[in-house]
């Protein structure tokens, strides 16, 4: 998070998409941290809010503060281990919707660019072929809207800021991004990136399950 960006999370409670004995799935609002940041002013987060209602809730993965959409949490240690392995082994399938600057071509493709932290400007990340960790994203253009593009993004790896940096590297940054495209935030008051769908195996029985929340933009 940029040090110059004031943390003012939304008051709206996260929408519960699914709840059972093992899983809790929510639609995280944009602007809310997944987990607490450093300092009392960054204590308010999705995890702490959920703990007020679900005291046993356990973290499985994260979304960037400015990204909205589907997040899964565990309600038992078994579920946390089971789900954590699925994310670690890239078995969980994630799909995002984004709005990009410019007319993105071609209609489908893959970007394979290694990423690492940009130390002088952290928490920013950057492409680095020497020290970067492998990062792969598939894309599909849904439609062009004037000089912008609506796309669906499929991350094959889970690097920090992966989708944001990959789109920037291709010359089509995600609109409303305060870190990588601050010049677009005037016209777009939030990051135009939403976790639309998550597919995984249920930790109790192993059945394939799918959770979805439509993009609010």
C-alpha positions as CSV (number, residue, x, y, z in Angstrom):
1,X,0.0,0.0,0.0
2,X,1.3,3.4,-0.9
3,X,2.3,5.4,2.1
4,X,0.6,8.4,0.6
5,X,-2.8,6.7,0.4
6,X,-5.0,7.1,3.4
7,X,-6.6,3.9,4.6
8,X,-10.3,4.5,4.7
9,X,-12.0,1.1,4.4
10,X,-15.7,0.8,3.5
11,X,-18.2,0.3,6.2
12,X,-20.3,-2.2,4.3
13,X,-20.2,-5.7,5.7
14,X,-18.8,-8.3,3.3
15,X,-21.4,-10.3,1.5
16,X,-21.5,-14.0,2.5
17,X,-21.6,-16.1,-0.6
18,X,-21.4,-19.6,1.1
19,X,-21.1,-21.1,4.5
20,X,-20.9,-24.7,5.7
21,X,-19.1,-26.6,8.4
22,X,-15.7,-26.2,6.6
23,X,-15.9,-23.2,4.4
24,X,-16.8,-19.5,4.5
25,X,-16.8,-17.7,1.1
26,X,-17.3,-13.9,1.0
27,X,-17.3,-11.1,-1.6
28,X,-14.5,-8.8,-0.3
29,X,-15.2,-5.1,-0.9
30,X,-12.6,-3.0,-2.6
31,X,-10.5,-0.8,-0.2
32,X,-10.5,-3.3,2.7
33,X,-7.3,-5.1,3.7
34,X,-7.6,-8.9,3.8
35,X,-5.4,-9.1,6.9
36,X,-4.2,-6.5,9.4
37,X,-1.4,-4.1,8.3
38,X,1.4,-2.8,10.4
39,X,0.1,-0.2,13.0
40,X,-3.2,0.3,14.8
41,X,-4.5,2.4,11.9
42,X,-4.4,-0.7,9.7
43,X,-6.0,-3.1,12.1
44,X,-9.4,-3.1,10.5
45,X,-9.5,-5.8,7.9
46,X,-11.7,-8.5,6.4
47,X,-10.3,-11.2,8.7
48,X,-10.9,-9.2,11.9
49,X,-14.5,-8.4,10.8
50,X,-15.3,-12.0,10.0
51,X,-13.8,-13.1,13.4
52,X,-16.5,-11.0,15.2
53,X,-19.2,-13.3,13.6
54,X,-17.2,-16.5,13.0
55,X,-14.6,-16.8,15.8
56,X,-13.0,-19.9,14.3
57,X,-12.4,-18.4,10.9
58,X,-8.9,-19.1,9.4
59,X,-7.0,-17.4,6.6
60,X,-6.3,-19.4,3.4
61,X,-5.3,-16.7,0.8
62,X,-5.4,-13.0,0.3
63,X,-6.6,-10.3,-2.1
64,X,-4.9,-6.9,-2.5
65,X,-6.6,-4.2,-0.5
66,X,-7.9,-2.5,-3.7
67,X,-9.2,-5.7,-5.3
68,X,-12.7,-6.9,-4.7
69,X,-14.3,-10.3,-5.1
70,X,-14.4,-13.9,-4.0
71,X,-12.3,-15.0,-1.1
72,X,-12.5,-18.4,0.7
73,X,-11.8,-18.9,4.4
74,X,-11.5,-22.1,6.4
75,X,-13.6,-22.8,9.5
76,X,-11.5,-25.8,10.7
77,X,-7.8,-26.5,10.8
78,X,-8.4,-29.4,8.4
79,X,-10.0,-27.2,5.9
80,X,-7.2,-24.6,6.2
81,X,-4.6,-27.3,5.4
82,X,-6.6,-28.8,2.6
83,X,-7.3,-25.5,0.9
84,X,-3.8,-24.2,1.5
85,X,-2.3,-27.1,-0.3
86,X,-4.7,-26.5,-3.3
87,X,-3.5,-22.9,-3.6
88,X,0.2,-24.0,-3.1
89,X,-0.1,-26.7,-5.8
90,X,-2.1,-24.3,-8.1
91,X,-5.1,-26.6,-8.1
92,X,-7.5,-23.7,-7.2
93,X,-8.6,-22.0,-10.4
94,X,-9.1,-18.2,-10.2
95,X,-10.8,-15.9,-12.7
96,X,-10.7,-12.1,-12.5
97,X,-12.5,-9.3,-14.4
98,X,-10.5,-6.1,-15.1
99,X,-10.8,-2.9,-17.1
100,X,-7.6,-1.9,-18.9
101,X,-6.4,1.3,-20.5
102,X,-6.3,1.1,-24.3
103,X,-7.6,-1.4,-26.8
104,X,-6.0,-4.6,-25.7
105,X,-5.0,-7.0,-28.6
106,X,-5.0,-9.9,-29.4
107,X,-8.3,-11.4,-28.0
108,X,-6.5,-14.2,-26.1
109,X,-3.0,-14.8,-25.0
110,X,-0.6,-15.6,-22.2
111,X,2.0,-13.3,-20.4
112,X,4.9,-15.1,-18.8
113,X,7.1,-12.6,-17.0
114,X,9.0,-13.2,-13.7
115,X,8.2,-10.8,-10.9
116,X,10.1,-9.6,-7.8
117,X,9.7,-6.8,-5.3
118,X,10.9,-3.3,-6.4
119,X,12.8,-2.7,-3.2
120,X,13.3,1.0,-3.4
121,X,9.6,1.4,-4.1
122,X,8.1,-1.4,-2.1
123,X,5.4,-2.6,-1.9
124,X,5.6,-2.2,-5.7
125,X,6.6,-5.2,-7.7
126,X,8.5,-5.3,-11.1
127,X,9.4,-7.6,-13.9
128,X,13.0,-9.0,-13.4
129,X,14.4,-11.7,-15.6
130,X,17.4,-12.1,-13.2
131,X,15.9,-12.5,-9.8
132,X,12.1,-12.7,-10.5
133,X,10.0,-15.7,-9.6
134,X,8.0,-17.3,-12.4
135,X,4.6,-15.7,-13.0
136,X,2.1,-16.6,-15.7
137,X,-1.3,-15.1,-16.6
138,X,-3.7,-16.0,-19.3
139,X,-6.1,-13.4,-20.7
140,X,-9.3,-13.1,-22.8
141,X,-10.7,-9.9,-24.1
142,X,-14.4,-9.6,-23.4
143,X,-15.0,-6.3,-25.3
144,X,-13.6,-2.9,-26.0
145,X,-15.3,0.1,-24.5
146,X,-14.0,3.2,-26.3
147,X,-10.3,3.4,-25.6
148,X,-10.6,0.8,-22.7
149,X,-10.8,-3.0,-22.7
150,X,-12.8,-5.3,-20.4
151,X,-10.9,-8.5,-20.0
152,X,-11.0,-11.8,-18.0
153,X,-7.7,-12.7,-16.4
154,X,-6.6,-16.2,-15.3
155,X,-3.5,-16.2,-13.0
156,X,-1.6,-19.5,-13.2
157,X,0.7,-18.4,-10.4
158,X,0.0,-16.3,-7.3
159,X,2.6,-13.6,-7.1
160,X,2.1,-10.3,-5.3
161,X,0.4,-7.8,-7.6
162,X,0.8,-10.3,-10.5
163,X,-2.2,-9.2,-12.6
164,X,-1.5,-5.5,-12.1
165,X,2.2,-5.7,-13.1
166,X,1.6,-8.0,-16.0
167,X,-1.0,-5.8,-17.5
168,X,1.3,-2.7,-17.0
169,X,4.2,-4.6,-18.6
170,X,2.0,-5.2,-21.7
171,X,1.2,-1.5,-21.9
172,X,-2.4,-1.7,-20.7
173,X,-2.5,-1.0,-16.9
174,X,-5.6,-1.7,-14.9
175,X,-7.7,1.5,-14.6
176,X,-7.9,3.1,-11.2
177,X,-4.7,1.5,-9.9
178,X,-3.3,3.9,-7.3
179,X,0.1,2.2,-7.4
180,X,0.8,1.4,-11.1
181,X,-1.5,3.8,-12.9
182,X,-2.2,6.7,-10.6
183,X,-3.0,9.0,-13.5
184,X,-6.2,7.0,-14.1
185,X,-7.6,7.3,-10.6
186,X,-9.4,10.6,-11.3
187,X,-11.8,8.9,-13.7
188,X,-11.9,5.6,-11.8
189,X,-12.3,5.9,-8.0
190,X,-11.3,2.3,-7.4
191,X,-9.0,-0.3,-8.9
192,X,-10.9,-2.0,-11.7
193,X,-10.0,-5.5,-10.7
194,X,-12.4,-8.1,-9.3
195,X,-12.0,-11.7,-8.3
196,X,-15.1,-13.1,-10.1
197,X,-14.8,-16.8,-9.7
198,X,-13.0,-19.4,-7.6
199,X,-13.0,-23.2,-8.3
200,X,-11.6,-25.7,-5.8
201,X,-12.1,-29.1,-4.2
202,X,-14.2,-29.1,-1.1
203,X,-12.1,-30.2,1.9
204,X,-14.9,-32.6,3.1
205,X,-15.3,-35.2,0.3
206,X,-13.2,-33.5,-2.4
207,X,-16.1,-32.5,-4.7
208,X,-15.5,-29.7,-7.1
209,X,-17.2,-26.5,-6.1
210,X,-17.4,-23.1,-7.7
211,X,-18.1,-19.7,-6.1
212,X,-18.9,-16.6,-8.1
213,X,-19.6,-12.9,-7.5
214,X,-20.3,-10.6,-10.5
215,X,-18.0,-7.6,-10.9
216,X,-19.6,-4.3,-9.5
217,X,-18.2,-2.3,-12.4
